């Protein structure tokens, strides 16, 4: 099984929190649920306040298509106003190893 992760790190704009970022993602969450190959999404907050947003897809092709839609189809999403865009680091990567609980 191939699994591709979209991993984005970012910081919210000054005065906003991770909770604000999560709340502004409601339309993105609905968009992701409709995307071919979408498996799951996790949003984490590091100790320094950095947000780590991880989205899993079943292939690199589906990951690229899903990510493109967030920039294009969902360009008017409220989430974009919550992000300090100068802090964004975005990448797609294929999982090299995984284990499951027994």
Residue, then its C-alpha position, 0 to 999 in steps of 0.5 A: x500500500x502506498x501512502x502519501x502525506x501532505x505535511x504543512x507547517x505554519x504559524x497563525x497570524x498574530x492574535x489568532x490561535x490553533x483553535x482559530x485555524x481549526x475552526x476556519x478549516x470547516x470548508x476544507x475538511x468537507x472538501x477533503x472528505x470528497x477527494x479521491x484517495x483521501x484517507x485522514x487529516x490531523x492538525x497538531x500544535x507544537x510546543x512553540x505554537x507552530x501548527x503541523x497539518x498532515x493529510x494522508x492520501x492513497x497516492x501521490x497523484x491524489x495528493x497533488x490533486x487534493x492540494x491543488x484544489x485547496x489553492x484553486x477551488x477553495x481559494x476563498x476559504x476563511x482558513x487562508x486569512x488565519x495563516x501567516x503565509x511567510x511561515x508556511x513550509x509545504x511538502x508531499x512525501x511518500x511514506x517509507x515505512x509504517x506499522x499498525x497496532x496489533 
